[in-house]
Amino acid sequence: MKTTPHRHISDVRHEQLYAPRHEDPYFDAGKPPQDARCPECGVVFHKGRWAWGPTPKDAVSVTCPACLRIHDQFPGGYVTLKGPFVQAHRDELKKLVVAREKHEKAEHPLERVMAIGERAGSLEIQTTGNHLARAIGNAVRAAYDGNLKVRYEADENLVRAVWTR
């Protein structure tokens, strides 16, 4: 008799992060030549990356890529939540989106929710990055089941996630 081994938490498959097929003008505009701090949100560029933390002594003022996207109203990801379930649980879903953003933003400060809007019984979420859009879609699917479709646009550095229930 064939037995199936038990799955352990360490055996859970982790999805690979999406690697853009072309340059993103917001991230490829050039890294600051020295330590910097975004005057809009306070995120710090130090040792080659943007992170939350204390401002280095010699930091210059540079607007981070996420704040530039927000200012330009140019999302890196879209999430649409639709179906009868959305209308009945709108507030719960919004709280889940905000919680997922908080979790992601703690480690990846350039991944943020730009807007949460409503249209024709659906929730429309815009994000500064494509990873957060996918993470929100996965979190909603994990919490409420339903059907999630994620599409990466071939000619843009953009992701569209649509969840239906």
N, C-alpha and C positions, 0 to 999 in steps of 0.2 A: 504494500500500500504506500502510495506516494504522499508525503506530507509537505505542506507549504510552510516555509519558515516564517516566523513572526517578523513583522516589520517594526523596526525601532525608529525613534525620532531621528537618529543620525542617518537613517537610510532614505529619508525623504529627498526626492529629487529637487534640486534648485534650478530654476530657469536661468538660462544665460541672459545676460544683459544684451540689449540690442546695440549693435555697433553701427552708427550712421554710415551710409554708403558715400556720402559726400560731406564737404565742409559745412559747418554751421557758422554763419557770419557773426552771430553773437558770441560764440566761444572762440572763434578763430581770429577775431579782430586783433589779437595779440595779448599775451599776458603782460601785466604790469612789469616794468623792468625792476621794480623794487617792491618792498612791502607796501600794502595799500589797505585802505578801509573805505567801504562804500558809504557815502554820506546819506544815502536813502535808508538802508536797512541795518547798517553796522557790521556786515560780514567783513571778515579780514582776509586779505590775500597774503599768505606767508608760506615760505618754502615751496613755492610752485603750485599752491592750491588755495581755493576759497574755503574758509572754515569759520565757525563761530569761535570767538576767543578774545583775549585782550588785544588791544591795538598796540602794535610794535612802536617803539619810540620814534623811528624815522619814517613812519608810514605816510604816504601821500594819499590824497583824495581821488578815488577812481570809482565810478559807478559800475557795479557788478553786472554781469550778463543777464541775470534774472530781472533786476530792476530796469535794465534797458528794454527787455521784452515787455515788461509791464507798462512802461512809459509809451512804447511804440504800439501797444495793444496787438502784439504779434505772438500768439501762443505757439508752444512747441508740442502741445498735445490737447486733444479734445476727448471728453468722455460724455457719452449720452446714456442716461438711464431712462428707460421707457417701459410702458405697460401699465396695466391697472394697479399692480403692486406699488408702483412709484407714487401714484396719487394718494393711496391709503397710508403710505409710510414715508412721506416726503421729509418730515423732520428727523426721523431716525436715520435716513440715508444721508442727509446733510451732515449730521453729527459724525457719521462714519467717515465721510469724506474729509472733514476737518481733522478728525483723529488720525487718519492715514497721512494727511499732509504733515501734521505735527511730528509724527514718527519719522517720516522720510526727511523732513527738513532739518531735524536734529543732526543727522549724519551727512546729508547732502543739501547744503544751504541754498543751492541754486535751483532746487526742485520745489516749486511753490504753486499753490492754487491762485490763479489770477482772478477768476470770477466763477460764481455759481448762479446760474440763471434758470428760469422756468419758461418753457414754451410748449404749448399744446399738451399739457399733462406730462411732460418729461422734464428731467433735470439736465441741464447742459453745463458741464464743467470745463473750464479752460485752465491749462497748466503751463508753466514756463518750460517744462522739460517733458520729453517723451517717456522717461522712466516712471515718473509720478503718475502719468495718465494710465499706464499699464498697471501700476501698483494699486491704484484706486479701483480699476475694473476687477482685478483679482480679489481685492478685499471684499467688494460687494458680492461677487460670486461665491466666495468662501462663506460669507455670513448669511446669504439669502438664497443660495443656489441660483437658478436661472440660467440664461444663455449669454455667454460673453463672446464677442467677436472683436479681435484686435487686428487692425490693418495698418501696416507701415507704408506710407506713401513713397513710391519709388523715386520720384523726382524732387522730393522735399524732405527736410529733416523733421518729420512730423508723424505722429501716431494718432489714430482714431480708434477709440474703444467704444463699442456699443453693447450695453447690457440690457436684456429684455426679460421681463417676468410679468 
